[in-house]
Amino acid sequence: MKAMRPLLISFFFLSASFSAHADVLLLVHGFMGSPASWQNSAVLPQLAAAGWQPAAIISATGEQKLTPKVGKNPLYLAALPDEAPLEIQVEAMVSILRHLQMQYPDESISIVGHSLGGLVARLALLRTGGSGVSQLITIASPHLGTPRAWQGLELADDSGVSGIFKDFLGGSDYDRLQSATPLLLELTPLAPGHPLFATGQQTHPDIRYVSIIHTGGDNIVPPASQDMNQLPALRGKSERYIIAAPHELFPGDAAVLIPLLKSARQ
């Protein structure tokens, strides 16, 4: 996990040059990520320059404020227990959403989730009914799971041949992968009987859905899994934007996000 220090640098020098149309923006990081992932990828500085003011890092237990006074279009960064099982992450996300809904009862919330963060956000909306949320934008998210979860489970296995990979992964990364074993099991490809299979058929909140799909360089999550239209409940309901990019957050994501967020209330 990257240090949080880069996230705190230069926020007070980022200009909110015009009034954006989205009220509240919540960014959700992915697996083995952190709120700093948005800064390190250059997505956050572009959003800040376009009018969204970084307000706080927010978790299930509270806020770490980034500015003493929040402007018209505050931007929050969710901090999730990203290696925990989905149930724990979804509960944390529900707490974050309820906190924001209480703080901004008359304003809409736009959620942008990268990778696992997009999946967690969608599952949390199933719990809350989407109250106060106007749109969910997911970036390279494994809505149908990913075969790479099987590979992660094999690498985390201490027994047999797979145990030799411990030396290559390094102690801390290997330990983190092992601690995430229950989560990796939940991220295997969806099929009947899979714990998440039924969630794709549940009625979803009536909000705007957008799938930003990374192709060409994403070897973590297959493009079809990133497309919320592949879920029976959302078939034909999600807008699709395709970017030739790796799985990681990409500066080009901001070029897609900014017009989407500006148009949220037009």
C-alpha positions as CSV (number, residue, x, y, z in Angstrom):
1,M,0.0,0.0,0.0
2,K,1.4,3.4,-1.0
3,A,2.0,6.0,1.7
4,M,-0.8,8.5,2.3
5,R,1.7,11.4,2.3
6,P,1.6,12.2,-1.4
7,L,-2.2,12.6,-1.1
8,L,-1.8,15.5,1.4
9,I,0.7,17.5,-0.7
10,S,-0.5,20.5,-2.7
11,F,-4.3,20.1,-2.1
12,F,-4.5,23.8,-1.0
13,F,-3.0,24.8,-4.3
14,L,-5.5,23.0,-6.5
15,S,-8.0,25.5,-8.0
16,A,-11.7,24.9,-8.2
17,S,-12.0,27.0,-11.3
18,F,-15.7,26.6,-12.1
19,S,-18.9,25.3,-10.5
20,A,-19.3,21.6,-11.4
21,H,-22.7,20.1,-11.7
22,A,-22.2,17.1,-9.4
23,D,-22.9,17.9,-5.7
24,V,-20.8,15.3,-3.8
25,L,-18.2,12.9,-5.3
26,L,-17.0,9.8,-3.6
27,L,-14.0,7.9,-5.0
28,V,-13.5,4.3,-3.9
29,H,-10.2,2.5,-4.3
30,G,-9.6,-1.1,-5.3
31,F,-7.8,-4.2,-3.9
32,M,-4.4,-3.6,-2.5
33,G,-5.0,0.1,-3.1
34,S,-5.7,3.2,-0.9
35,P,-7.1,6.7,-1.2
36,A,-3.6,7.7,-2.4
37,S,-4.2,5.6,-5.6
38,W,-6.3,8.4,-7.0
39,Q,-3.6,11.0,-6.5
40,N,-0.7,8.8,-7.7
41,S,-2.6,8.0,-10.9
42,A,-3.1,11.8,-11.7
43,V,-6.9,11.3,-11.7
44,L,-7.4,13.2,-8.5
45,P,-5.5,16.4,-9.5
46,Q,-7.4,16.5,-12.8
47,L,-10.7,16.3,-10.9
48,A,-9.6,18.9,-8.4
49,A,-8.6,21.3,-11.2
50,A,-12.0,20.7,-12.8
51,G,-13.9,21.9,-9.7
52,W,-14.1,19.0,-7.2
53,Q,-12.5,20.0,-3.9
54,P,-10.8,17.2,-1.9
55,A,-12.6,17.4,1.4
56,A,-11.7,14.3,3.4
57,I,-10.6,10.7,3.5
58,I,-13.6,8.9,4.9
59,S,-13.8,5.4,6.5
60,A,-16.4,3.5,8.5
61,T,-14.9,5.1,11.7
62,G,-14.7,8.7,10.7
63,E,-13.0,11.4,8.5
64,Q,-9.5,12.7,8.1
65,K,-10.1,16.2,6.8
66,L,-8.0,17.5,3.9
67,T,-9.3,21.1,4.0
68,P,-10.8,23.1,6.8
69,K,-13.6,24.5,4.7
70,V,-15.5,22.4,2.2
71,G,-16.7,24.1,-1.0
72,K,-19.7,23.6,-3.2
73,N,-18.5,20.4,-4.8
74,P,-16.7,18.3,-2.2
75,L,-14.7,15.2,-3.1
76,Y,-14.4,12.4,-0.6
77,L,-12.0,9.5,-0.8
78,A,-13.2,6.2,0.7
79,A,-10.8,4.2,2.8
80,L,-11.9,0.5,2.7
81,P,-10.4,-2.6,4.4
82,D,-9.4,-3.7,0.9
83,E,-8.2,-7.2,1.8
84,A,-11.1,-8.1,4.0
85,P,-14.0,-10.3,2.8
86,L,-16.7,-8.6,0.8
87,E,-19.2,-8.6,3.6
88,I,-16.9,-6.5,5.8
89,Q,-16.0,-4.1,2.9
90,V,-19.7,-3.7,2.0
91,E,-20.6,-2.9,5.6
92,A,-17.8,-0.2,5.7
93,M,-19.1,1.2,2.4
94,V,-22.7,1.3,3.7
95,S,-21.5,3.3,6.8
96,I,-19.6,5.7,4.6
97,L,-22.7,6.3,2.4
98,R,-24.9,6.8,5.4
99,H,-22.5,9.3,6.9
100,L,-22.4,11.3,3.6
101,Q,-26.2,11.1,3.3
102,M,-26.6,12.6,6.8
103,Q,-24.0,15.3,6.1
104,Y,-25.6,16.2,2.7
105,P,-29.3,15.3,3.0
106,D,-30.3,17.6,0.1
107,E,-27.5,16.9,-2.4
108,S,-26.8,14.0,-4.7
109,I,-23.8,11.7,-4.4
110,S,-21.9,10.4,-7.4
111,I,-19.8,7.3,-6.7
112,V,-16.7,6.3,-8.8
113,G,-15.2,3.0,-7.9
114,H,-12.0,1.5,-9.3
115,S,-11.7,-2.3,-9.7
116,L,-12.9,-4.0,-6.5
117,G,-14.1,-0.6,-5.2
118,G,-16.7,-0.5,-8.0
119,L,-18.0,-3.9,-7.1
120,V,-18.2,-3.1,-3.3
121,A,-20.0,0.2,-4.1
122,R,-22.6,-1.6,-6.3
123,L,-23.2,-4.3,-3.6
124,A,-23.6,-1.5,-1.0
125,L,-26.2,0.2,-3.1
126,L,-28.2,-3.0,-3.1
127,R,-28.2,-2.7,0.7
128,T,-29.1,0.9,1.0
129,G,-31.5,1.2,-2.0
130,G,-29.4,3.9,-3.5
131,S,-30.9,6.7,-1.3
132,G,-29.1,10.0,-2.1
133,V,-27.0,8.5,-4.9
134,S,-27.5,9.8,-8.4
135,Q,-24.9,7.6,-10.3
136,L,-22.4,4.8,-10.0
137,I,-19.4,4.8,-12.3
138,T,-17.2,1.8,-12.1
139,I,-13.7,1.5,-13.7
140,A,-12.3,-1.9,-14.6
141,S,-14.5,-3.6,-11.9
142,P,-14.9,-7.4,-11.6
143,H,-18.7,-7.5,-11.6
144,L,-18.6,-11.1,-12.9
145,G,-15.4,-12.0,-11.1
146,T,-12.0,-12.8,-12.7
147,P,-9.9,-15.9,-13.4
148,R,-7.0,-14.1,-11.9
149,A,-8.5,-14.8,-8.4
150,W,-7.8,-18.5,-9.0
151,Q,-4.2,-17.6,-9.7
152,G,-4.0,-15.5,-6.5
153,L,-5.3,-18.4,-4.5
154,E,-2.7,-20.7,-6.0
155,L,0.1,-18.2,-5.2
156,A,-1.2,-17.9,-1.6
157,D,-1.1,-21.6,-1.1
158,D,1.8,-22.6,1.2
159,S,1.7,-26.3,0.2
160,G,3.3,-28.0,-2.8
161,V,4.9,-26.3,-5.7
162,S,3.1,-23.0,-5.3
163,G,4.9,-22.4,-2.0
164,I,8.1,-21.5,-4.0
165,F,6.4,-18.3,-5.2
166,K,6.7,-16.9,-1.7
167,D,10.3,-16.1,-2.3
168,F,9.5,-14.3,-5.5
169,L,6.5,-12.3,-4.1
170,G,8.4,-11.1,-1.0
171,G,7.3,-11.6,2.6
172,S,4.8,-8.7,3.1
173,D,3.1,-9.1,-0.3
174,Y,2.8,-12.8,0.2
175,D,1.3,-12.3,3.7
176,R,-1.2,-9.9,2.3
177,L,-2.2,-12.3,-0.4
178,Q,-2.7,-15.0,2.2
179,S,-4.8,-12.8,4.4
180,A,-7.0,-12.0,1.4
181,T,-7.8,-15.7,0.6
182,P,-11.5,-15.4,1.6
183,L,-11.9,-12.4,-0.6
184,L,-10.1,-14.0,-3.5
185,L,-12.6,-16.9,-3.3
186,E,-15.4,-14.4,-3.6
187,L,-13.8,-12.9,-6.7
188,T,-13.6,-16.1,-8.7
189,P,-15.8,-16.1,-11.9
190,L,-19.5,-16.1,-11.2
191,A,-21.5,-19.2,-11.9
192,P,-24.7,-20.7,-10.4
193,G,-23.9,-21.5,-6.8
194,H,-21.4,-18.7,-6.5
195,P,-22.1,-16.5,-3.4
196,L,-22.4,-13.4,-5.7
197,F,-24.3,-15.0,-8.5
198,A,-27.8,-14.0,-7.2
199,T,-26.7,-10.3,-6.7
200,G,-26.5,-9.8,-10.4
201,Q,-30.2,-10.7,-10.7
202,Q,-31.5,-8.5,-7.8
203,T,-33.3,-5.3,-8.6
204,H,-30.8,-2.5,-8.5
205,P,-31.6,1.1,-7.5
206,D,-32.9,3.3,-10.3
207,I,-29.9,5.5,-10.8
208,R,-27.4,6.2,-13.6
209,Y,-24.9,3.4,-14.2
210,V,-21.7,3.8,-16.2
211,S,-19.1,1.1,-17.0
212,I,-15.6,2.4,-17.9
213,I,-13.9,-0.6,-19.4
214,H,-10.1,-1.0,-19.7
215,T,-9.1,-3.1,-22.7
216,G,-5.9,-3.9,-24.5
217,G,-3.7,-3.7,-21.4
218,D,-5.9,-5.0,-18.6
219,N,-4.8,-8.6,-17.8
220,I,-6.5,-8.6,-14.4
221,V,-10.2,-8.3,-15.1
222,P,-11.7,-9.5,-18.5
223,P,-13.6,-6.7,-20.4
224,A,-16.9,-8.5,-20.2
225,S,-16.7,-8.6,-16.4
226,Q,-16.2,-4.9,-16.3
227,D,-19.4,-4.3,-18.1
228,M,-22.4,-3.9,-15.8
229,N,-24.7,-4.7,-18.8
230,Q,-23.6,-8.3,-18.4
231,L,-25.5,-8.5,-15.1
232,P,-29.1,-9.7,-15.8
233,A,-30.6,-6.9,-13.6
234,L,-28.7,-4.1,-15.4
235,R,-28.8,-5.4,-19.0
236,G,-29.1,-2.4,-21.3
237,K,-29.0,0.0,-18.4
238,S,-25.3,0.9,-18.1
239,E,-23.5,3.3,-20.4
240,R,-20.2,2.0,-21.7
241,Y,-16.9,3.8,-22.3
242,I,-13.9,1.8,-23.5
243,I,-10.3,2.9,-22.9
244,A,-7.1,1.2,-24.0
245,A,-5.5,1.1,-20.6
246,P,-4.0,-1.3,-18.1
247,H,-6.0,-2.4,-15.1
248,E,-4.6,0.4,-12.9
249,L,-6.1,3.8,-12.7
250,F,-5.1,5.7,-15.8
251,P,-4.8,9.5,-16.4
252,G,-7.2,9.0,-19.3
253,D,-9.9,7.9,-16.9
254,A,-10.2,11.5,-15.8
255,A,-10.9,12.6,-19.3
256,V,-13.9,10.3,-19.4
257,L,-15.0,11.0,-15.8
258,I,-15.1,14.8,-15.9
259,P,-17.7,15.2,-18.7
260,L,-19.8,12.4,-17.1
261,L,-19.8,14.2,-13.7
262,K,-20.5,17.6,-15.2
263,S,-23.5,16.2,-17.0
264,A,-24.9,14.5,-13.9
265,R,-27.5,17.2,-13.3
266,Q,-28.0,18.7,-16.7
